[in-house]
Amino acid sequence: MKELIYNFKEIWQADRSLIWRIILLFFIGVAVSVVGFVMIQPKQLQILSHYTDLGYVNNYSDSKWQFQYVFPAMALLIGILHGVLVPRIFIKSGGAFARWFIGASIVLLFILLLVMLRVIDTNRMLS
């Protein structure tokens, strides 16, 4: 823990914009997580799962609604764990790769948000 705090202090002195990006990543992860937890409806016994096979969309109901908790939990983990990894990446590989890693993490969170909204909202409309 002391090493992590030391790494954050070193980043603060070298590249303050990277600290703000870490904070942004954390808040986006928390926001996506909160949206996911608010949208889940535990009243449903099963959810509709979608898959595409050669252009045909097939719907079937065999997933439990608890599996939707994976989306908000993953957003929270990405927001926290990737933010903790960035100081190590900054020390080992430099600021350019750390900025690239934060950007990729933010894009990953937005993709996760889109998929989560599609799955959860589809189940709301069809129930």
Residue pairs with C-beta under 8 A, 6 or more apart in sequence:
4 84
4 87
7 87
7 88
7 90
7 91
8 19
8 87
10 87
10 90
10 91
11 18
11 19
11 86
11 87
11 90
12 19
14 90
14 95
15 90
15 95
18 86
18 90
18 95
18 98
18 99
18 102
21 86
21 99
21 102
21 103
22 83
22 86
22 102
24 106
25 78
25 79
25 82
25 83
25 86
25 102
25 105
25 106
25 109
26 79
26 80
26 83
27 79
28 79
28 106
28 109
28 110
29 75
29 76
29 77
29 78
29 79
29 80
29 83
29 109
30 75
30 76
30 79
32 72
32 75
32 79
32 109
32 112
32 113
32 116
33 72
33 73
33 75
33 76
33 79
34 72
35 72
35 113
35 116
35 117
36 68
36 69
36 71
36 72
36 75
36 116
36 120
37 69
37 72
39 116
39 117
39 120
39 121
39 124
40 65
40 68
40 69
40 72
40 120
41 65
41 123
41 124
41 127
42 65
44 65
44 123
44 127
45 64
45 65
46 61
46 62
46 63
46 64
46 65
47 61
47 63
47 64
47 65
47 67
47 68
47 119
47 123
48 59
48 60
48 61
48 63
48 122
48 123
48 126
49 59
49 60
49 61
49 62
49 63
50 57
50 58
50 59
50 119
50 122
51 57
51 58
52 58
65 123
68 116
68 119
68 120
68 123
71 112
71 115
71 116
71 119
71 120
72 116
74 112
75 109
75 112
75 113
75 116
78 105
78 108
78 109
78 112
79 109
82 101
82 102
82 105
85 101
86 98
86 101
86 102
89 97
89 98
89 101
90 98
